[in-house]
Amino acid sequence: MSASCYILFSEKLNKFYVGATNDNVEKRLEKHNDHSYGKHRYTAMANDWEVFLSIEANDYPHAIRMERKIKSMKSKIFIRNLKQYPELQSKLNYETST
């Protein structure tokens, strides 16, 4: 299995969710939408989450570092730019690889 950092988007909430996984991202999405992680979790506020972006990582710790970097930016614009500009994904991947 390959690790990934993923970003989900809910149209209903107009919000993003950033996570990391060793699992298949589509399976992870199903778990978020059916509230498998509990009713008091952030993603339980909606059930219309869609994969906005998925970035492959070298391993799970690398995926966690990418997740933390994205969250530290606290910016929807940064997240949208990650999707729009692949060079930003490359930079993120490189900066968090060690």
N, C-alpha and C positions, 0 to 999 in steps of 0.2 A: 504494500500500500504506500501511496505517496502522500506526503503531508501538504496541506494548503492553508493559506490565509484566505478567508472569504469575506465578502461583504454582501449582506442582504439588504433589500429595500422593501418597505411597506408603503404602498400608495395610500392606504387608509390613514396611517399615522404621519406620512411624509417624513419618515425617519429611516436612518441606516442602522445596521447592526454589524459589527465587525467581530469575527471569530477565527479560530484556528482549529484544524482537525487532522486526524490521521485517517478518518473515514472518508468515504465518497461524499462529495459536497452535495449531490442531489439527495442522498439518504439523510444527510444532516439537515437539509432544508425540510424534508418531510417531518422529521422529528420536531423542528421548531414550529412548523405549522399545525401539528397535532398536539402540541403542548406536552410532549414527552418529558421535558425538563422541569415540569412543574408549572402551576398556575400563577406563581408569584414571580416568575422570571420576566426579564425585559421583553423577550419575544412573545410572551403569552398575551400581550396587549392586543395582538392582531393575529390573523391566520392567513394573511395574503402576502406573506414574505416571498420574494423572488430573488434569485441569485443575480446580483448586480455585477459582481466581479469576483473571479477566483484567480489567485496567484499561486503557482506551484512553488514549493519550498524544498530545500535540500533535505530537511528532516523536521520533526515536530518542534524542537526548540527554535529552529529558524522561523517556522510559521508563527510561533508565539512572539518572537522579536518583531516580526513584521506587523502583527496585530497591535502590539504595544506602541510601535512607532506611528501607525495610522491613528490610533486612539489619542496619542499625545498631541497630534496636530489639531484636534477638536474642530474640524472644519469639513463641512459638506462640500465646499469648493475643492478642497484637496482631494476628497474621495472622487468627485466627478472628474477632476483632472487626471487622476490615476487611470480612469477608464479611457479618457479621451487621448491621453498622451502616453503611448507605450514606453517611451524613454524614462518617464517617471517611475514606472513599474520596475524597469531595469535598475534605476538608481536605488530605489527602495530595497530591491533584492540584494544588490551589492553592499549597501550600507549596513544591512542587518545580517549578512552572511557569516560574520565572525563574532 
